[in-house]
């Protein structure tokens, strides 16, 4: 079987999706499945839909088009909207997150041309400092958006624990709820979406006594890796091993642990430092930094990753008897999964 490859357990993904939908649904919160870490993989998207998730979100319009062309029956939400892609956004998505009026006006233009209604969720800045309208500016933006043809103002949302790592807590989420209440009262409407965040909202959800107006979360990592994203703690009852990276041993030799010669920069501009372990069983694996974020890998054998180049991972096999042609399995964190699923050099196997 081809290596390197990533083995994808669709049953475990389905289990996680169903459990999270049930968990958050117990307090009236709907789940949107975020497919960006799996690059909009249609086989995985189909599993999410069959697990009861009826809106799929991605940050790449290319991934949404891929799912559309594969006839995935779910509403689509674009997480990252740009001016230059507005025509495609209206053509291929039902909903988009937005924070710039100029982009929404462009979406309005194409929605009119295509004879459709495009739904808008306005993102509100609550401190993480990625995307979002400042709360003091929101009312003015809403007033302009609701007058645009071809556009439906469907709700508000926020993003936390992403760029700035800011924790979603009662204070932040209650503030978003209060903003939603003010908007509904001011403009005499009911917001379809009050999207309180992402997989980082798990601790808030479990501990809060009142979710307020929050009726939606956008989940990716907790579905695919079974953890929350503040400290990467496993969520009880979920699988954390739905994805496994398989790499092949392409060299196995006894070598010194210290390079011999003057140390300068490596291939990536770093000046490496080494620990003298004496002679070791030094293994080369046929996968490297061009394929996967190596720092996000955890070997399932008792071996140590010493480092990596573009095409190789270098390992101290310790007491493990690894020979050429054997394979080594790794668990992946979010960054490693993202890079592995993006790499055209890593084969995908579903089970």
N, C-alpha and C positions, 0 to 999 in steps of 0.2 A: 504494500500500500504506500502511496506517495508520501514523502516527507519533504519539508515540514508541513504539518497539517494541524488544523484546529478541529477537534471533535465537539459537536454541538448536540447536547441532549435535549431534544424538543419536548420530551415529557416533563423534564424538570422545569423548563421555562413555563410550560402550561400550568404546572402545579403552582409556581410562584405567582403567576399572573392571576389565577383564580383566587388564591389565598389573599393577595393584596386587595383585589377588587372587593372581596367579602369583608376584609378588615376595615378598609376605609368607608365602604358602603354602610357599615354599622352605625356611622355617625353622619350619614347623608352626603358623603364626599365621593364624587365620581372620579375614576382613574382614566387618564389619557396615557397610552403607551408610547414612549419615546424610543424611536428606532435608530437614532443617529449612531450609537455605539456599534450597531451591527450593520451599518451602512444601508439601511432599508432593505435588508435581506428578505425577499418575498416569502421564503419558506418559514422564516421566523415570524414575519408579519401575519401570515395566515394562522399560525398557532395563537397569536395574541387575539385575533378576531374570534377564533373558535372558543377562546377562553372567556369571551364576553366583553372584550374591550372594543368599543365601537368608534373610537377616534384614535388615529395614529399620528404622531407628531415627529417631525424631523427638521433639522436645521439646513439641510441641503435639498434644494429643489430637484436635483438629479435623483436623489433617493426616492422622493415622492413620485416622480415620473416613473421610476423603475417599478414601484409598487402598483401604480396606476396601470401601467402596461401589462403587468402580470395579473390584472383583474382582482386585486385585493378589495374586498367589499367593506370599506370603512370610510368614514369622513377623514379628511386629511387636514392637518394643521401645520403651517410653516412657522418654525421658531425664530428664524432670522430672515427678515425681509429687507431687500435692497432695491433701490430705485431702478437699477438696470435690469432687474428680473421681474418687474411688476407684471408684465404681460403674461409671463409663464405662471406667476403666482396665481393670478386670477383664473387662468385656464385649467390648472391642475390641482388647486387646493380650494377647500371650502372656507377655511379660517386662517388668519395669520396674526401673529403677535407684532405689534407696532409701537413705535415711540416717536416717529417723525411725521409731522403733518404733510410735508412735501411728498413722502412716499405714499401716504394714504390717498392724497389727491391723485397720484398717478394710478393707484389701484382703482380709484373711482372712474377714471377715464376709461380704463380697459374693461371694467365691469359693465359700463354703459355700452361700449362697443360690442362686447360679447353677449349682451342681454342677460346678464346674471346678477345675482346679489352676492357680494363677498363679505363675509363676516370679519369683524375687527375686534381683537382684544387689545386694549391699551395697557401697556406695561408701566408700572409705577415704581419709581426709585425709592427703595426703603433702606439704603445704606450699603448694599453690596457693591455698588458702583460698576455694574456691567450696564445692561440696557435699562431704560426707564425714564418716564417723565417725572420731573420734580412735582411733588404733591400740590404745591402752590400754583402750578401751571395747569393742572389737570382739568379743572372746570372749563377754562378757556378752550382747551383742545377739544373736549367733549362737545362743547357748543358748536364748534366748527365741523366736527366729524358727523354729527347727526343731521347736518344739512346737506351732506354729499350724496349725490345720486349713485345708485349701484352699491352702496355701502350700508351694512347693518352694524351698528355699534352693539356688540354682543356681550361685552364685559370688560373687566379689568383683571390684571394679574401682577404678580411680582416674581422676582428671581432673587434667591438668597443662597448663601453657602456655595457660590460658584467662583467668581473672581476674587471677591474679598474674604470668602470663608465666613461670612456673617451668619450667625445661628438664627434660624427661625424660632422665635419664642412667643409667648403670649402677648408681649408688648407690641412686637412687630405685626403679628397677625391680627390682633384686635384693632390696630391702626388701619390696616387694609380693610377690615370689616366696616369700620366707621366711615372710611372714604366711600366704600360701596353704598352704604346707607345714605350718605349725603348726596351722592350722584343720583341715586334713585329718587330721592325726595325732590331734589332741585329740578330734575328734568322729567319727572312723572313717568318713569319707566321701571321695568324689572330686568335686572342683569341676568342673562343666561349663565354667564361664567363669572365667578369670583375665584380666580385660580391662585391658590395660596403658596405655590412653590413646587418642590420636587422631592426626590428621595431623601433629602435632608430634613424633611418635615416629620419624619417618623417619631422622633422623641417628643416633639411638640404635640403631635396627635395623641400619643399614648398618655401623656400627662395632663393635657388640657381637659377642663370640665365643660368647656363650651367652644365649639368651633366657629361660632358666630355666623357670618355670611359666607364663609368659605365652603364652596361646593365642588371644588375641583383641585386635583393635583396632577402634575406631569411626571410620570415615573419611568425611568430607564434602568439605572443601576440596580435599584432594589429588585426589579423584576429579573434582571439577567444575572446578577451576582448575589442576590439574597441578603443584602446588607443595607444599613442606613449609611449616609455619606458624611456625617460629622466626624465620626471616629472609625468608620468602617466596621462597626460591630454587626455580627450576623443578626438577622431578624428571626426570632423563634419560629420554627415550623417551615422555614424556607431552605431551599437548596443553595449552597454557595459554590457548587462545582458543576454548573451546567455546561461550562466550557473548559476544555483541556487542550493545551498545546503539546504536540508530539514532535520531538526533534530527534534526528538520527546521529549516532556516533560515527564520525568520519575519520577520526584519528584517535589512537589510544597508545600512549607511550609514557615511560618513566623519564621525567625531565626535571631539571632544577626548578625551584619555585621563584628564583630571582633571575631576571634577564641579565645578560652578560654584556657590559659596555656602558658608554655614557648615555644617560637618560635625557632625552629631549621630548618634544611634543609627540603625541600619538596621532593617529589619522584624523582625530576630531579636534585637534588643537589643545588637548589637555596634557598636562605633565603627570604621568602616572606615578603612583607610589606602590611599593610592593612589600609584603611581609615574607621574611625568610622562613619557609616551612621545610627546608631541606629538599630532598628528592621526593617528588610526588607523582602519582599516576595522573597525568595531565590529559584531559579529554577535550577534543574539539567536536562541537556540535554544528551541524549544517544549517544554522539559522543565525541571523545577526541583527544588528541595529537597523538595517534597511528594512527588516521584516517586522520587528516587534520592539517595544520599549522594554529592554532587558531588565531594568531596575524594577519592573512590575511583575516579574516572574518569581514563583516560589516552587522549587523542585519538589516532587513527591518522593524522591529518594534522598538518602542521607549523603548529599554531596554539596559542595560549595561552588557558587558561581564566582569566578575570579575576575571576570570582565568580558568585554566583547569588542569585536571589530564590526565592520559593515556586514560581513558574511558569516561570522563565526561567534559562538559563545565558548569561552574557555572555562573549564571546570576542573576542580580538584575532586577526583572520584573517591578519595578517602579509602574506606574499606569495601566500597562497592565494586563488584567485578563486571565492569563495562567493557565490551569488546566492539570492534568495528562492525557496524550493521545493527547493533542493539539500538533501542530507542529510549528516550528519557521523557517523562511526562511532567508538565508544569501546570499549576494553577495560575490564573491571571488576575491582576487587579484591573480597575477601569481603564487606566492608560494603556496597559498592555493589551487588553481586549480590543480597544479602539484601534490601535496600530496593527494588530494581527488581522482584524477583520478588514482593514483598509488595504493591506498588502496584497498585491496580485500574485505574490510568490508563495503565499501560504494557502494550501488546499483546504477546502471545507468539506467535512464529512458529517452528515446528519444521522442521528440514531434515536 
